[in-house]
Amino acid sequence: MTNLEKLKNLLENEIIQDLEEAIDDTFKMIEKEKTISLADREELEEMQDMHMECKDILEEIALGEMDEDEAGELLSELIEMKTE
């Protein structure tokens, strides 16, 4: 399996799903509490930005705009982030 395939699988099957779940949980909390703290708002914005970046990476992969080396670097960074 190539780095591009591994990166795509990691994004689609883990990272994006985890982000969407965390974003949904935050919105449920906001709906329940009818308010959001500044820290929670900043965290929500960071998660939404990361979600958009992940979607952009998938688009780059689909369009053939990413090479194996770049995919390998991103893959390493994402795995490191996920294990922290």
Contact map, one row per residue, 1 for C-alpha under 8 A:
111011000000000000000000000000000000000000000000000000000000000000000000000000000000
111111000000000000000000000000000000000000000000000000000000000000010000000000000000
111111100000000000000000000000000000000000000000000000000000000000011011001000000000
011111110000000000000000000000000000000000000000000000000000100001110011000000000000
111111111000000000000000000000000000000000000000000000000000000000000000000000000000
111111111100000000000000000000000000000000000000000000000000000000000000001000000000
001111111110000000000000000000000000000000000000000000000000000000000011011000000000
000111111111000000000000000000000000000000000000000000000100100000000000000000000000
000011111111110000000000000000000000000000000000000000000000000000000000000000000000
000001111111111000000000000000000000000000000000000000000000000000000000000000000000
000000111111111100000000000000000000000000000000000001000100000000000000000000000000
000000011111111110000000000000000000000000000000000000000000000000000000000000000000
000000001111111110000000000000000000000000000000000000000000000000000000000000000000
000000001111111111000000000000000000000000000000000000000000000000000000000000000000
000000000111111111100000000000000000000000000000000000000000000000000000000000000000
000000000011111111110000000000000000000000000000001001000000000000000000000000000000
000000000001111111111000000000000000000000000000000000000000000000000000000000000000
000000000000011111111100000000000000000000000000000000000000000000000000000000000000
000000000000001111111110000000000000000000000011011000000000000000000000000000000000
000000000000000111111111000000000000000000000000001000000000000000000000000000000000
000000000000000011111111100000000000000000000000000000000000000000000000000000000000
000000000000000001111111110000000000000000000010000000000000000000000000000000000000
000000000000000000111111111000000000000000010011000000000000000000000000000000000000
000000000000000000011111111100000000000000000000000000000000000000000000000000000000
000000000000000000001111111110000000000000000000000000000000000000000000000000000000
000000000000000000000111111111000000000100010000000000000000000000000000000000000000
000000000000000000000011111111100000000000000000000000000000000000000000000000000000
000000000000000000000001111111110000000000000000000000000000000000000000000000000000
000000000000000000000000111111111100000000000000000000000000000000000000000000000000
000000000000000000000000011111111111000000000000000000000000000000000000000000000000
000000000000000000000000001111111110000000000000000000000000000000000000000000000000
000000000000000000000000000111111100000000000000000000000000000000000000000000000000
000000000000000000000000000011111111000000000000000000000000000000000000000000000000
000000000000000000000000000011111111000000000000000000000000000000000000000000000000
000000000000000000000000000001101111100000000000000000000000000000000000000000000000
000000000000000000000000000001001111110110000000000000000000000000000000000000000000
000000000000000000000000000000000011111110000000000000000000000000000000000000000000
000000000000000000000000000000000001111111000000000000000000000000000000000000000000
000000000000000000000000000000000000111111100000000000000000000000000000000000000000
000000000000000000000000010000000001111111110000000000000000000000000000000000000000
000000000000000000000000000000000001111111111000000000000000000000000000000000000000
000000000000000000000000000000000000011111111100000000000000000000000000000000000000
000000000000000000000000000000000000001111111110000000000000000000000000000000000000
000000000000000000000010010000000000000111111111000000000000000000000000000000000000
000000000000000000000000000000000000000011111111100000000000000000000000000000000000
000000000000000000000000000000000000000001111111110000000000000000000000000000000000
000000000000000000100110000000000000000000111111111000000000000000000000000000000000
000000000000000000100010000000000000000000011111111100000000000000000000000000000000
000000000000000000000000000000000000000000001111111110000000000000000000000000000000
000000000000000000100000000000000000000000000111111111000000000000000000000000000000
000000000000000100110000000000000000000000000011111111100000000000000000000000000000
000000000000000000000000000000000000000000000001111111110000000000000000000000000000
000000000000000000000000000000000000000000000000111111111000000000000000000000000000
000000000010000100000000000000000000000000000000011111111100000000000000000000000000
000000000000000000000000000000000000000000000000001111111110000000000000000000000000
000000000000000000000000000000000000000000000000000111111111000000000000000000000000
000000000000000000000000000000000000000000000000000011111111100000000000000000000000
000000010010000000000000000000000000000000000000000001111111110000000000000000000000
000000000000000000000000000000000000000000000000000000111111111000000000000000000000
000000000000000000000000000000000000000000000000000000011111111111000000000000000000
000100010000000000000000000000000000000000000000000000001111111111000000000000000000
000000000000000000000000000000000000000000000000000000000111111110000000000000000000
000000000000000000000000000000000000000000000000000000000011111110000000000000000000
000000000000000000000000000000000000000000000000000000000001111111100000000000000000
000000000000000000000000000000000000000000000000000000000001111111100000000000000000
000100000000000000000000000000000000000000000000000000000001100111110110000000000000
000100000000000000000000000000000000000000000000000000000000000111111110000000000000
011100000000000000000000000000000000000000000000000000000000000001111111000000000000
001000000000000000000000000000000000000000000000000000000000000000111111100000000000
000000000000000000000000000000000000000000000000000000000000000001111111110000000000
001100100000000000000000000000000000000000000000000000000000000001111111111000000000
001100100000000000000000000000000000000000000000000000000000000000011111111100000000
000000000000000000000000000000000000000000000000000000000000000000001111111110000000
000000100000000000000000000000000000000000000000000000000000000000000111111111000000
001001100000000000000000000000000000000000000000000000000000000000000011111111100000
000000000000000000000000000000000000000000000000000000000000000000000001111111110000
000000000000000000000000000000000000000000000000000000000000000000000000111111111000
000000000000000000000000000000000000000000000000000000000000000000000000011111111100
000000000000000000000000000000000000000000000000000000000000000000000000001111111110
000000000000000000000000000000000000000000000000000000000000000000000000000111111111
000000000000000000000000000000000000000000000000000000000000000000000000000011111111
000000000000000000000000000000000000000000000000000000000000000000000000000001111111
000000000000000000000000000000000000000000000000000000000000000000000000000000111111
000000000000000000000000000000000000000000000000000000000000000000000000000000011111
